[in-house]
Amino acid sequence: MKTFTLVGLLLLSALAHAAPYPPVTSAEEDRVRYLEYLEEQGKARVCLQRQPDFGEKFAPLLRKWKVRNEAILRSGDAFVRTEARLDEITLEEKIEKVTKVAVDKRMAMSEPELQSACADSLKWFGPDGPYSGKPPEEKK
């Protein structure tokens, strides 16, 4: 019996370390992450408009990002919808208010600046981005 319990515990430990689970977050944290997502998505739309090959690189990263962060997107969306209702504005107006400055700034960029900024957007949604499920690297 002791051997079976020990083997079971080792197996559970291995499974826990093998499958990364998204961290548990509060509704407020989900709101912040959702607003960051909306801002990054708005900036990426500028890249889609101005760089013909951006969509090929961006679409698969966005799909995977949405799958990894599905719970955060649902919770954050609900929180922001409630805020919009309380502010007596539409959800679209709320999103416009949140993303306008960042999108306008990216629209005004020169081509070299835009290239770099669009590369940053790909990194943000990529497997090593801030909400990839991996722990952030410590700064030295």
N, C-alpha and C positions, 0 to 999 in steps of 0.2 A: 504494500500500500504506500509506504514512504517513497519507494522508487517511482511509482506511478505519479504521485503528487509532485515530486521533484522534476520529472520529465515534463509534466503538464505546465509547471511554472516556467521552466526554461523555454518551452514552446511558446507560451503566451508572451514572455519577454521578447523573444525573437520576433514574433509577429508585431508587437507594439513598436519595435524599432524599425521594422521593414516597411510598414505602411504609414506614411506621414498623414496625419489628420490635421485639418485646419484648426488653428487655435480658437478657443472659445472667446468670443468677444461680446461686449455689451452693445446695446442698441446705439448708444452715442458713438462708440468706436466704429460701428457699421455705418453710421451716418457719415462720419469723417471719411472713411474709406470709399463710400459710394460717391461722395462729392469729389474726391480725388479722381476716381474713375471717370466721372462725367467730364471733369476738366481735361484729363488726359485723352479721353475719347474725342472731345472737341478739338484739341490740338492735332490729333491724328487725322481728323477730317480735313484739316488744312493741308496736311501732307498728301492725303488722297487726291485732293483737288490739284495740287501743284506738282506732284511727282508721279509720273505715269506708272513706275514699277513698285511704288510703295504698297499698293493693295495686295500684290502677290505675297509680299513678306508679312504684311500686317494681319490679313484675314485669318490664317491659321493660329497665329499667336493670340488674337482676340478670342477665338472660339475656345481655345484651351484655357485661357485666363478666366473666361466666364464659367467654365465647368469647375475649375478649382475654387472659384469664389462665389458660387451660386447662392449659398446661404447669406453671405454678406450683401450681395446684390439685392436679394429679396428683403432683408431686414432694413437695409439702408434706403431702398426705394420706398418702403412703407413709411419710414420715419420722415423722409423728405416730402412725401405726399401729404402727410399730416401737417407738417410745417407750412406747406403751401396753403393748405386749407385754412389753417389758423391765421396766416398772413393775408388771407383773402385774395390770393393770386392763383393763377393756374400753375400747374406743374411745369409747363413750358416756360412761363415767365420766371419761375424759380430757377430752372436750369440755365436759362439765358443770363440771369443775374449772377449765377455762380461761375459760369464759364466765359463770359464776355471778355474780360480783361486778358485772360490767357490766350484766347483765340485771336483777339485783335492784335496782340503782341506778335503772335506767330505769323499772322497775315502780313505784317509789316516787315518781316525779316527778308534780308537779301538771300540769294540762292545759296551761297556758302553757309550762312547762318542756319538756313532752313535745313540743309543737308544734315548738319550736326544735330539740330533739334529733332528731326525726324528719326535719326538713329537713336537718340535718347528715348523717344516714344516706343520704338521697337524693343529697347532694353526694358522699359518699364513694364510692358505687357509680356515680356519673355520669361523664360524659365528661371532666370535669376533676378527678376524684378522684385519690388518691395512686397508684393502679396503672392509670391510664388509658393509659399508653404515652407520655404527653407528659412532657417534662422538667419538673421542679418549678420554679415561679417563685422567683426569688431574692428574699429578704426584704430590704427597704430599711432 
